[in-house]
Amino acid sequence: MGDQQDNIVLDPTLAAFAPDSDLKSLGVTHFIGIGGAGMSVLAEMLHEHGVNVQGSDRAANAKTQHLQDAGVTVFVGQDAHNVEGADTVVYSSAIKPDNPEIVAAAERGANIVHRSDILALLMSQGRAVTVAGAHGKSTTSSLLAHILRTGGAGQLADPSYAIGASIQGPDGTTLDGGHAGAGDVLVAEADESDGSFAKYRPTIAIITNAEADHLDHYGTAERYRAAFVDHAGHAVDHVIMCVDDEGARKVLRALDPRVAERTIAYTTATRSELGDLNGAMLVEISSEQEDRATGVERFVLDLPARLTGEARVLPVELSIPGLHNARNATAAIIAAILLGMDPDVAAQSAHSFLGAARRFQIRGQQDGVTVVDDYAHHPTEIAALLDATRRRYPDASIRVLFQPHLFSRTKFFAPQFAKALDKADDVIVTGIFPAREKQEDFPDITAQTIVDEAKRLGDGDDWISAEEDMALAAQMMAMRAESGDVILTVGAGDITKMAPVVLHALEARFSGNGQ
């Protein structure tokens, strides 16, 4: 078996299926790590399409239970015997070649495919809209799915979607991020982290930004942007791109002119400020101050005649805060229009969207302290989150529990993290969430790395500190908060578990039990 393991190469950038393949070619399909956010969505979609789906995960969770309730066989623990009857075995980039199920599948001659191959196969069944970018993917794709579900008619009314996050529903409910609808549209996040989005051939490709990230895979910002140029070139009909981001402007200018002329660029700037747009159509966003009494974010879109038949101004109101969300909503509305929806209906549908789970999700209030949970894990995302928080709560002290995600990202962006977090009044950086990485490979990178960078900014260290134990950090933050403050739990790891810890600590403190 050792020789077999040595010969196994898992390359997520290699396409596993011919363009004319269909779902019938999959046979019994086994997902390794089926309880993960991205994998569980695809497994459920295939199951709803009638594919015989099974999978395994190291431990049971809410997603594995949901799949089991739907009739999917889920093995707890990963073992070679789990793949004995599988024709197709699906892995994610977190799975290594020595995984026992990978080794057994290779020995049996099963078709071993990356999760992106399954998503590409699903895209080929109808019209697909992908959403790529360093940040904003989940919110933009969730918002587009919501607009189509609430305002669409005919083939637009029941879209399929594969989103790596749940969606906040009314009255505190949560909608799953995956659904196989009866319509002909699939909305999907296009994860650029491992280069696998090069396989996709969407009808419409949305690029929210191209700010350098995942440099552990790409090596340089230039290679990262080149991957977006390639991705945009695969869009069958249109590309929708935010050009407020310098990286995205460089991508736009590098596009083949035939692709650029099919591109709709959207921006909060003016054409004169942007410079060369390589022939792309432009949609300008005019933002207004958020209505603090109602929490409504208002802005106006200047839609050109090339997009809607006649030039017009479209007012939009959002229930989610921040200029970054005005950008996200603009991309979703433009995509809905291109798919055939009336602009006014698209804008009205956007208003009732409450956000993707863990995107400015208010988890509770206790004695005047508001606790908000957010997935932000890139410096630009954190800066946008804190700007949005300050916009909605202008008089509050903003306190942040930040859990860095990946040692490599912390190493690459420590100064940028420090600068972004400086927008808060009080910050505790907790232990780094390793995900696929190991501390021993980055012995000098810890929570203190960001604190040290903050000191180098020259602002002192009274506003930021490090505490490896996130539960202790949560209790410390609760003890420092006062009525009117906002506490944010921020990061892409398991820091979300600390929101109820903070609320409980606040309750104990203010009731006197914490004295």
N, C-alpha and C positions, 0 to 999 in steps of 0.2 A: 504493500500500500504506500510505502514511503516514496518509491519511484513515481507512482501515479500522482501523488501530491505535488512532487517537484515539477511535473510536466503540465500542471493545470495553470492556465493563464486566464484571469478574469479581466477583460477589457470592456468597460461600459461604453466605449465609443464605437465599437464594432456592431453593425446592424445584423440582427439575427434572422430577419424575415425579408423575403422579396416584397416589392411594392404591391403585388397583387395577392398577397397572402390574406387569409381571413381567419376568423376566430375558430373555425372548425379544425384548423390545422394544429391546434394546441393540444388536444386530447386532455388527459388528466393533468391538471396544472397545480404544482406545489410551490407555495411561497415560503421562502426561508425568512423568518422575521416577520411573519404575517401580522403581528400586533403593532408594527410601526405605523406611524401616521400615513406615510406615502404608500406603503405596501397594502395596508388594510383597505384603503380606498380602491385600489386597482382590483384586489381580490373580490371585493363586494360587487364592483361593476361587472367583472367577468361572470360572477355567479348569477347576477341579474340577467345577463345575456345568455344564460343557459350552459355555460362552460362548467365542467366538473372540477371544482376548486377545492383544494385542501391546503394546509400549511402548518408551520410550527413556529414556536417562539420560546425563548429561554424561560419566560414566566408568563402567567396569565395576566391579562389586564382588561380594562373596560372594552377595548376594541376586539380582543379575541372573544370575549363573551358575546358581544354584539354579532360577530360573525357566526358563532356557534348557534345563537338564537335564530339566525337566518338559515341555518341548515348546512353550514360549512364545517367540515371536520378540521379540528385544530389539535395538534399534538403539543403538549407542554414539555419542553426540553427538545434538544436537537440531537437526532440519532440517525444513523445510516438506514435503519429499518423504515423510517418515516417516508422515504422516497421510493420504496420498492415498486409501487404501482404507478409511479409518475412518468408521464411522457415528456412533460416540460417542467423544468425547475427554474424558478425565478429568484434572483438574488438582487440585493441592493449594494451600493458601494461600501456599506459597512461590513459586508460579508467577505471573509478572507478565503483564499484557495484551499486552506487546510481544514475548513469547516467540514465536519463528518458527512453532512448531507451533500455537499458539493463533491466530495471525493467519491461517495457512493453513486451519485448521479453520473459522474464521469465514467466510472467503471461499468455502469449499466448501459452507457451510450445514450442517456437521456439528452434532450435538447436543453442546454443551460443558457438562459437568457437574462439580460439585465432588465430591471423594472422599466427602464425607458423603452425597451423593445415592445413591452406590453402596451404602454401608453401610445407609442407610435402606431401600433396595430389598431387600437381603439380609435385613433384619430382618422384612420383611413375609411372608417365606416360612414362618415358624413362630413359636415362642415366643422372644422376645429378652430378654436381660438386659443393660442398659447399666451402665457404671461411670463416673461423673463425679466430678470433684473436683480441687482444686489439686494434691493429691498422694495417692499410694496407688492410683492407677488400675491401673497395670500389675500390681502385686502382687495386688490384690484380684481382678481379672479372671483372672489366671493361676491363682490359688488356686481360684477357682470352677471353671474349666475342668478343673483337676487333680482336684478332688473328684468332679466328674461322670464323668470318664474312669476313675478308679480305683474308685469306689464305686457308680456309677450302673447301673441295669438298664433294659432295654427302650429307650424313646426317650431316656432320660437317658444311656445308656452311651457314646454317640459324639457328643458335641456339636460343633458348629461354633464356631470362635472367631476373632476378629480383634483381636489384642493387639499393641500397638506395641512389643513387646519379646520376645525369645526367652525360653524357660523353661529353668531349670537342671534337667537330668536326672541320673539316677544315674551314678556313675563318671565325672564330668566331662563327660558328653555334654550337648548343647544341643538342645532341641526348638524348632522354628520357631514363631513367634507366630501363624501362620495355618493353619487347617485347616477343610476342608468335610466335616463328618461326616454320618453316615447318620441321626442322631437329629433331633429337632424343635426343639432348643434352640440358639440362637446367643448366645454371650457376647462382648461388644464393649466396648472403651473408648469413651467418649463425650467427645471432646476439646472442651472449652469455650473454647479460646483465641480462636477467631474467631466464636463465636456459632452455628456451624453445627449444634450438637447440638439446636437448636430443632426440627429436622426429624424427630427420632426419635420413634417411638411404641412404646416397648418394653412388654413384658408387665410387667417389673419394672425399676425404675430405682433403682440404688444411688448414693447421694451420700456420698462419704467425708468431705467437708468442703466448706466454701464460704469459705475464707480468701482474701481479695483477692489476685488475681494477674492477669496479662495486662491491666494497666491501660493499656497502649498501645492496646488495642482498646476497652475498656469506658469508660475515662476515670475512673470513680469506683467505689468499693466498692459503692455502692448499686445501680448499674447491673449490676455483676457478680452480686450476689445476686439481682437481679430475673430474670436469665437462668436461674438455678437454680430459682426459683419456677415459671417458665414450663416448664422441662424436666420438673420433677416433675409438673406438671399434665397432661402428655402420657402418663404411665404408665397403661397400661390396667388393671392389677390393683393392684400394690403399689409403694410407695416404701420403701426402706430407707436410713436416714440416721444418721450418727454425730453426736450432739449434744454431744460433748465440745468441739467447735469453736463459738465464739461466732457466727461467720458462719452456720453451719448452723442454730443455734437461731433466728436471725433469719429464715432461710428458712422453717423449720418454722412459726413463728408467723405468717408471711405467706401460708401456703398456704390455699386455699379449704378450708373445713371438710370438704367431701366428699372432698378429697384427703388431708387430714390424718388422717381416720379410717381410711384405708387405708395409713397410714404406720407402719412399725416403726422406732422410734428405739432406738439402742444407745449405751451409755455406760459409762464407768468411774466415774461419779459416782452419786449417789442422786437419786431423784425430788425430794426436798425441796431439794436443792442446785440443781436445774435450773430450777425454777419452771414457768411455763406451757408445756405441751407441745401445746396446741391439739388435745387429744383423741387424740394418737398413742399406740400401744401401746409399751411400754418393755421392752427387754431389758438387764439389768444385767450388767456384766463385773466379776468379782472376780479380780484378778490376784495370782499368787503370785510369789515370788522365783524367778528362773531357776536351774535346777540347773546349777551351773558345771561339775560333773564330766562331765555328758552334753550340755550345751548345750541342754537342753530348756526351752522356755518354757511354763509351766503357768498355766492360768486356768480359771475356771468361769463358765458362762452360766446366768443365772436366766431360764428360758423360761416365759412366761405361758401359761395355758390357751388363750387365744385363738389362739395360734400353733400349739401342738402337741396340742390336745385336752385335755390336763391339764397343770397346772403341774408343772415338773420342773427339776432342776438337771443341767446337762450339763458334765462335765469335758472339757477340751481340752488336748492337748499339741502344741506346735509345734516344728519343727526350726529355724525362723528366729527370730532374737532380737528383743526389744524390745516394749514395750507398744503401740507403733503397729501392729506386726504382729498383736498380739492383736485390735486393733480391725478390721484388714483381714480377718482370718480370721473374725471374728464376722459381718461382712457377708456373706462368702461362704457360711458355714454357714446363715445365715438364708435366703439365696436358695435354696440347695439344698433346704432343708426346704419352702419355698413351692412349689418345682418338683415336690415329691413324694418326696424322699429321706428315709429314716429318720434322725433326728437323730444317733443313735449311729454309724451308718455314715458320715455326713458328717464327724463329729468325727474318727473313725479315719482317714478318707482325708486329712484336713488334715495329719495328723502326718507323712506321707511327702513333703510338699511341700518342696522345697529352695530355692524362691525364683525370681522372674523374673531373667533375666540382668541383671547390673549392679545387683542389689539385695542389698547385703551379700554380694557374691560373693568368696569367698576365692580369690585368684589364685595364691597360693603362699606358701611359707615358706623363709627362708634364714637359717641360723645363728641361729635363735630369733626372727627378725623376721617377723611375719605381715603380708602385703600383701593388703588388701581393696579392692575396686573397688565404687563405688556411684554411682547416677544422680542422687542428691539435688542439686537446683538451686534450691530455694526455702528461705528461712531456717528455716521450720518443719520441713522435711524434714531439713535439716542438723542441727538441734537434736535431732530424734528419732534420727537416725543415730548421733550422738555419745553420746547417752544409752544407746542399745542397745549400742554398742561398750564403753562404760564398764561396763555391766551384765554383758557377757560376759567382758571382760578388766579386772577391777577394779584390778589391780595394775600394769597396763601404762602406759607413756607413750604417749599417742595423738598421732600426727603426721599432718597433713593437707596434701595437695596439692589445692588447690581452684581449679578453673577456672570463673569466673562465666560464665553463659549469657545472652547478650543485654546490650547496653549499656543498654537501657531498664530491664530488670529490676534491673541493678546500680544505676542511678540512683535508682529508686524505693525500693529496699530495702537500700541500703548500710549504714545503721545496724543494721538487723535481721540482716544477714549478719555484721557484726562481733560482735554480741551472741551469735549462735549459735555462731560459730567459737571464741568465748572458752571454750567447753566443752572444747576440745582443749588439749594442752600445747605444741604447736609447729605453726605454720601457715605455708605459703607460698602466696600467691595468685598464680596465673599469668595470662597474658594472656587477655582476655575472648574467648570463642567468639562470633562475631558472628551466626551463623545467617543470618537474612534482613536484618540491619541492617548499617549502614556506620559505621566509626569517624568519618568526617568529619561525620556528623550528631550525634555526641556527642563533640566534641573534648576535653572536660574529664573524660570518664569513662574510667578505666583501672583496672588492678589496684590501683594505689596509692590509689584512692578508698576502697576498703574498709579498707585499712591506716590511712588518715587517720581514718576513723570509729572504728576501734579505739582510736586514741590519744585521741580525744575521750571515750571511755568512762572514761578515767582509770586504765587498767591498764598503762600504759606500752606500749612497742613491742618488748619483748624476746621475745615469744612469736609475733609475726606479722611477716611481711615480704612484699614483692612482688618477683616476678621474671617478666618478660614471657615469656621463653623457657622453655616447660614442660619441655623435655628437660634443660636446665641445672638447673631447679628439682628435677627428679626425682633427678638425681645429687647435688645438694646435700643433699637429704633423706636419701638412702641413706648419705651420709658422716656424718650426725649420729646415725643410729639405733644403738641398742644391743640386745643380746639381750633378748627379752621385750617389746620395743616392738611397736606396731601402726602401720603406715603405710596411710593411706586415700587413694586417688585418687578425687576427688569432683567430679561435674559432669555435665551433659547433653551436652557436646560431645565432643571427641576426647581428653580427658584419660585415657580408658580405655587409650589406647596407651602410657601411661607406666607401667602396672603391670609389664610385662616389662622395661622400662628400669630400674625400681627394683630388681627382682630380680637383673638382670644386674650392676648396680652393686654391690649387696650381695655377690654372689658374688665379684666381682673384689676388693672391699675385704677381705673376710674371708679370702680365699685368699692375700692378700698381693700380688695383681697390681695392686691399686689404690694401692699405697703409692708 
